[in-house]
Amino acid sequence: MSVSADQAQINEETMQEPLDVFVLRKAVTGSYIVGSYHRVMGPVFLDAVHSIERHCGLTLNLDRAHRFERDTVDIDGFLSKLDESYHESGVATGDFASLCNNFSVTRGALAEWARATPWIEVFAPAPPLYLRAFEAGIERSSPWTRDIAQALRFSAREILLEPSLRRIEPHGRFVSLTAGGAAATGAHKAAREPWVNHPLEADLAWSMWQLSMRYGFDDLNARRAALRHAAAAGWESAAAGVIEISGHIARSPELRQSFETGRALCYATNHLITNAQGNC
């Protein structure tokens, strides 16, 4: 029995195709980001990188915003590390310095803004990112892509036998491309979040702060909680398309300002997500 030329070519291509192909998908620890809104820079997010020493910085890049597990973010502790980074040798480090240079903002002004602005924790599942190039190690500058067609391919033999690939594991995991495993993001549907009345919580915390001042001490934790609840209320308002501002928020200029910060952050973050999806 003879085999047609076309069928022979198909058989040859099938034999040459690797039995399994893998890509490296970026490790994501959580689905919550922490951000605020700067009137010059726009949306700003907390960025943490685990290296020899944990680097705490700020970023405008949504892809680089650190993903936290829900309710595990010690925002004040993070900001204190950021402040230590700023004061180290009198020079700001990492993205802190580049942000100042790019926007002509002084390091002191940015540090003061970071301490004063309300930072809010919001749900933002990360899109799957795939390693695009590899040169003996993963660095902060290593290129990642949302387009799986541009992802670097690895064979099972390479993964098993190439020593340099063993250092990749903390940065992601290999998923099978030919088996369709890479198409799944691995993200689970977010559990229903407990409802919080942020305007009421903001009003209550603000009243507690004012009461503390009346009795001769400054309850800064209550003040920060009030501003963060007000900002979270602003985010929720923007997400729901609601224009009205709750009376719990409107009664205080400071709470209203935080509310507008949260609303601006929601609009700007959604714009970043929309643009990113359009570029995929």
C-alpha positions in Angstrom: 0.0 0.0 0.0 1.5 3.4 -1.0 1.3 6.5 1.1 0.5 9.8 -0.6 3.1 12.6 -0.5 0.9 14.8 1.5 0.3 12.1 4.1 4.0 11.4 4.3 4.7 15.1 5.0 2.1 15.2 7.7 3.6 12.1 9.3 7.1 13.5 9.2 6.0 16.8 10.8 4.1 14.9 13.6 7.3 12.9 14.3 9.4 16.0 14.5 7.0 17.8 16.8 8.0 17.4 20.5 5.9 15.1 22.6 5.4 17.9 25.2 6.2 21.6 25.3 6.2 23.7 28.4 6.1 27.4 29.1 6.9 29.2 32.4 3.9 30.9 34.0 4.7 33.6 36.5 4.0 32.9 40.2 1.3 35.0 41.7 0.7 34.8 45.5 -2.6 36.6 45.8 -5.3 38.5 44.1 -5.3 41.8 46.0 -3.4 44.9 45.2 -2.9 48.0 47.3 -3.0 51.4 45.7 -3.7 55.1 45.9 -4.0 58.0 43.5 -1.4 60.8 43.0 -2.6 63.9 41.3 0.5 64.0 39.1 1.5 60.4 38.7 -1.9 58.8 38.6 -2.5 55.4 40.1 0.3 54.2 42.3 0.6 50.6 43.7 2.7 48.9 46.4 5.4 46.7 44.9 7.3 44.1 46.9 10.1 41.9 45.6 11.6 39.0 47.6 15.3 39.0 47.2 18.2 38.8 49.7 16.4 41.6 51.4 12.8 42.5 50.8 12.5 45.5 48.6 9.5 47.7 49.2 8.7 50.2 46.6 6.1 52.0 44.5 5.1 51.3 40.9 2.8 52.7 38.3 2.8 49.4 36.4 -0.3 47.3 37.3 1.5 44.1 36.3 4.3 44.8 38.8 1.9 45.7 41.7 2.4 43.1 44.3 -0.4 40.6 44.7 -1.3 40.0 48.4 -3.6 37.5 50.0 -6.7 39.2 51.4 -6.4 40.9 54.8 -2.7 40.1 55.1 -1.4 43.5 54.1 0.4 45.5 56.9 0.2 48.8 55.0 1.8 50.8 57.8 4.6 48.3 58.1 5.1 48.4 54.4 5.2 52.2 54.4 7.8 52.1 57.2 10.0 49.9 55.1 9.5 52.2 52.2 10.5 55.1 54.5 13.6 53.2 55.6 14.5 52.7 51.9 14.1 56.4 51.4 16.3 57.5 54.3 19.0 54.9 53.7 22.2 56.9 53.0 19.8 59.9 52.3 19.0 58.5 48.8 15.8 56.9 47.7 16.1 53.5 46.1 14.4 51.5 43.4 11.3 52.7 41.8 11.0 55.4 44.4 13.9 57.3 42.9 12.8 56.7 39.3 9.3 58.0 40.0 10.7 61.2 41.4 13.0 61.7 38.4 10.3 60.9 35.9 7.7 63.3 37.3 9.9 66.0 38.8 8.7 65.3 42.3 11.1 65.6 45.2 11.8 62.5 47.2 10.6 64.3 50.4 7.3 65.2 48.8 6.7 61.7 47.5 7.6 60.2 50.9 5.2 62.6 52.6 2.5 61.8 50.2 2.9 58.1 50.6 2.5 58.5 54.4 -0.5 60.7 54.2 -2.6 59.2 51.3 -5.2 56.6 52.0 -4.0 53.2 50.6 -6.8 50.7 49.9 -6.8 47.0 49.3 -8.8 46.0 46.3 -9.5 42.7 44.4 -7.5 42.6 41.1 -6.8 39.1 39.8 -3.5 39.0 37.9 -3.6 38.0 34.2 -1.4 35.0 33.4 2.1 36.1 32.4 4.6 33.9 30.6 8.4 34.2 30.4 9.5 35.5 27.1 13.3 35.1 27.3 15.7 33.4 29.7 19.4 34.0 30.2 20.7 31.8 33.0 18.4 33.5 35.6 15.3 35.5 36.4 15.8 39.2 37.2 13.5 42.1 37.8 14.2 43.1 34.2 13.3 39.7 32.7 10.7 40.0 30.0 7.2 38.6 30.6 4.3 38.6 28.2 0.5 38.0 28.2 0.7 36.6 24.7 1.3 32.9 25.1 2.4 32.8 21.4 5.5 34.9 22.4 6.3 32.7 25.4 9.6 30.9 25.5 9.2 27.1 24.9 10.9 24.5 27.0 11.1 20.8 26.5 10.7 18.2 29.2 14.4 17.2 28.7 15.6 20.8 29.2 13.6 21.1 32.4 14.9 17.9 33.8 18.6 18.2 32.8 19.4 21.9 32.6 20.8 23.0 35.9 20.1 26.7 35.4 16.4 26.0 35.2 16.3 24.7 38.7 16.6 28.3 39.9 13.4 29.3 38.2 11.0 27.6 40.5 10.5 30.5 43.0 9.4 32.7 40.1 6.8 30.5 38.5 5.9 27.1 37.4 6.2 25.1 34.1 2.8 24.3 32.5 2.2 22.1 29.6 1.4 24.0 26.4 0.6 20.9 24.2 -1.7 19.5 26.9 -3.6 22.8 27.1 -2.5 23.4 30.7 -1.1 26.9 29.9 -4.4 28.1 28.7 -5.9 27.9 32.2 -4.8 30.7 34.4 -5.1 28.7 37.6 -7.2 31.5 39.1 -10.1 30.4 41.1 -13.3 32.3 41.1 -13.1 34.8 43.9 -15.1 33.8 47.0 -17.9 36.2 47.8 -16.4 39.0 49.9 -18.1 39.9 53.1 -20.0 43.1 52.7 -18.6 46.1 54.5 -20.5 49.4 54.9 -17.4 51.6 54.2 -19.2 55.0 54.5 -20.6 54.0 58.0 -17.2 52.6 59.1 -15.5 55.8 57.9 -17.9 57.9 59.9 -17.5 55.8 63.0 -13.7 55.8 62.9 -13.6 59.5 62.2 -15.9 60.2 65.2 -13.5 58.0 67.3 -10.6 60.1 66.1 -12.3 63.4 66.9 -13.3 62.0 70.3 -9.7 61.1 71.0 -8.6 64.6 70.2 -11.2 66.1 72.5 -9.8 64.0 75.4 -6.2 65.0 74.7 -4.7 62.2 72.6 -4.4 61.6 68.9 -5.7 58.2 67.8 -3.9 58.0 64.5 -5.1 54.5 63.9 -8.7 55.6 63.9 -7.9 58.5 61.6 -6.1 56.2 59.1 -8.9 53.7 59.3 -11.5 56.4 58.5 -9.6 57.7 55.5 -9.1 54.2 54.1 -12.8 53.3 54.6 -13.7 56.6 52.8 -11.3 55.7 49.9 -12.8 52.2 49.7 -16.2 53.8 49.6 -15.0 55.9 46.6 -13.7 52.8 44.8 -17.0 51.0 45.3 -19.0 54.0 44.2 -17.0 54.3 41.0 -17.3 50.6 40.3 -21.0 50.7 40.7 -21.5 53.8 38.7 -23.0 55.7 41.6 -22.6 59.5 41.6 -24.0 60.4 45.0 -21.8 60.6 48.1 -23.1 59.2 51.4 -23.8 61.7 54.1 -21.3 59.8 56.3 -18.6 60.9 53.9 -19.8 64.3 52.8 -19.8 65.7 56.3 -16.0 65.9 56.4 -13.7 67.5 53.8 -11.0 65.1 54.6 -13.2 62.1 54.2 -14.6 63.4 51.0 -11.1 64.0 49.6 -10.2 60.3 50.5 -13.4 59.3 48.8 -12.4 61.1 45.6 -9.0 59.4 45.8 -10.6 56.0 45.8 -12.9 56.9 43.0 -10.0 58.2 40.9 -8.0 55.1 41.6 -10.9 52.9 40.4 -11.3 54.8 37.2 -7.6 54.9 36.4 -7.0 51.2 37.3 -9.9 50.1 35.1 -8.4 52.2 32.3 -5.1 50.4 32.7 -6.8 47.0 32.6 -8.8 47.9 29.5 -5.6 49.2 27.7 -3.7 46.0 28.7 -6.5 43.8 27.4 -6.5 45.7 24.1 -2.8 45.1 23.7 -3.0 41.4 24.2 
